[in-house]
Amino acid sequence: MELNDVTGLILAGGRGSRMGSVDKGLQTFRGKPMVKHAIERLSPQVGSVMINANQNLDVYKGFGVPVYPDEIQGFAGPLAGLQTGLLHCRSPFLVTVPCDSPFFPLDFVSEMGTALLSENGDLAVAVTGQGEQEQPHPVFCLVRASLLPHLSDFLQSGQRKIDKWYATLKVVPVRFADENAFSNINTLDELTKWEERLAGSQ
Ligand SMILES: Nc1nc2c(ncn2[C@@H]2O[C@H](COP(=O)(O)OP(=O)(O)OP(=O)(O)O)[C@@H](O)[C@H]2O)c(=O)[nH]1
């Protein structure tokens, strides 16, 4: 899979209610907004990057990449963000990362792409852990852009659950060894803990 075959979508369209009054993607983590961490990690891995956000659009536009709000109003969940990304995607594949996970691997897209193509799947999803500890990370996915009509039909029927949509597809799980690679930061408390932990490890 070539770099230009993949568009990167940063999902920042949630309410972020657990983070409190500050928009989660705009919350400062280790000296810069969380969405900037995502842009910097994702940009070298894809042909172009865009942001999906539903609040503070002008602030998000200041990061220099296109910003698109959900087509479906009313915080319909991450699938609404994925649909928006697919509507604006001009490449055969779209990869998504959430705005609140600043540790995802620098070879994330290439690993996902290799697995998706070798298994000829519809969608690849990141997985960590083994056995009972196995954990999928559904908002870290690589999807064929041709799935847009299928997703729009699913949303049009009133369904919203990401797992239910995945159950209609040939999903390729892609295992990553680092258990923390897809850790996300939902609260100010978690943010402080990660900052302290990382400061202590340097
Ligand atoms: N476009 C879009 N993305 C969403 C929506 N809800 C959640 N997301 C995204 O999906 C990912 C996981 O979201 P969560 O952390 O579960 O939810 P959140 O709304 O961000 O935060 P909480 O309100 O604290 O649960 C994040 O990248 C969110 O930005 C939505 O309604 N629309």
Ligand as a Chemical Component Dictionary entry (heavy atoms), coordinates in Angstrom:
data_LIG
# 
_chem_comp.id                   LIG 
_chem_comp.type                 NON-POLYMER 
_chem_comp.pdbx_formal_charge   0 
_chem_comp.three_letter_code    LIG 
# 
loop_
_chem_comp_atom.comp_id 
_chem_comp_atom.atom_id 
_chem_comp_atom.alt_atom_id 
_chem_comp_atom.type_symbol 
_chem_comp_atom.charge 
_chem_comp_atom.model_Cartn_x 
_chem_comp_atom.model_Cartn_y 
_chem_comp_atom.model_Cartn_z 
_chem_comp_atom.pdbx_ordinal 
LIG N1  N1  N 0 -17.698 12.312 14.726 1  
LIG C1  C1  C 0 -17.984 11.841 15.924 2  
LIG N2  N2  N 0 -17.007 11.258 16.640 3  
LIG C2  C2  C 0 -17.315 10.811 17.868 4  
LIG C3  C3  C 0 -18.618 10.933 18.400 5  
LIG N3  N3  N 0 -18.612 10.399 19.644 6  
LIG C4  C4  C 0 -17.360 9.961  19.868 7  
LIG N4  N4  N 0 -16.570 10.217 18.792 8  
LIG C5  C5  C 0 -15.129 9.933  18.644 9  
LIG O1  O1  O 0 -14.910 8.567  18.931 10 
LIG C6  C6  C 0 -13.727 8.401  19.693 11 
LIG C7  C7  C 0 -14.041 7.696  20.995 12 
LIG O2  O2  O 0 -14.909 8.535  21.694 13 
LIG P1  P1  P 0 -15.155 8.429  23.258 14 
LIG O3  O3  O 0 -13.905 8.750  23.997 15 
LIG O4  O4  O 0 -15.790 7.140  23.564 16 
LIG O5  O5  O 0 -16.258 9.575  23.452 17 
LIG P2  P2  P 0 -16.071 11.123 23.584 18 
LIG O6  O6  O 0 -17.362 11.739 23.166 19 
LIG O7  O7  O 0 -14.847 11.613 22.872 20 
LIG O8  O8  O 0 -15.830 11.351 25.136 21 
LIG P3  P3  P 0 -16.879 11.179 26.357 22 
LIG O9  O9  O 0 -18.004 12.171 26.158 23 
LIG O10 O10 O 0 -16.050 11.527 27.561 24 
LIG O11 O11 O 0 -17.345 9.749  26.324 25 
LIG C8  C8  C 0 -13.124 9.787  19.893 26 
LIG O12 O12 O 0 -12.143 9.979  18.901 27 
LIG C9  C9  C 0 -14.302 10.711 19.667 28 
LIG O13 O13 O 0 -13.911 11.965 19.136 29 
LIG C10 C10 C 0 -19.634 11.570 17.594 30 
LIG O14 O14 O 0 -20.776 11.716 17.981 31 
LIG N5  N5  N 0 -19.248 11.988 16.379 32 
# 
loop_
_chem_comp_bond.comp_id 
_chem_comp_bond.atom_id_1 
_chem_comp_bond.atom_id_2 
_chem_comp_bond.value_order 
_chem_comp_bond.pdbx_ordinal 
LIG N1  C1  SING 1  
LIG C1  N2  DOUB 2  
LIG C1  N5  SING 3  
LIG N2  C2  SING 4  
LIG C2  C3  DOUB 5  
LIG C2  N4  SING 6  
LIG C3  N3  SING 7  
LIG C3  C10 SING 8  
LIG N3  C4  DOUB 9  
LIG C4  N4  SING 10 
LIG N4  C5  SING 11 
LIG C5  O1  SING 12 
LIG C5  C9  SING 13 
LIG O1  C6  SING 14 
LIG C6  C7  SING 15 
LIG C6  C8  SING 16 
LIG C7  O2  SING 17 
LIG O2  P1  SING 18 
LIG P1  O3  DOUB 19 
LIG P1  O4  SING 20 
LIG P1  O5  SING 21 
LIG O5  P2  SING 22 
LIG P2  O6  DOUB 23 
LIG P2  O7  SING 24 
LIG P2  O8  SING 25 
LIG O8  P3  SING 26 
LIG P3  O9  DOUB 27 
LIG P3  O10 SING 28 
LIG P3  O11 SING 29 
LIG C8  O12 SING 30 
LIG C8  C9  SING 31 
LIG C9  O13 SING 32 
LIG C10 O14 DOUB 33 
LIG C10 N5  SING 34 
# 
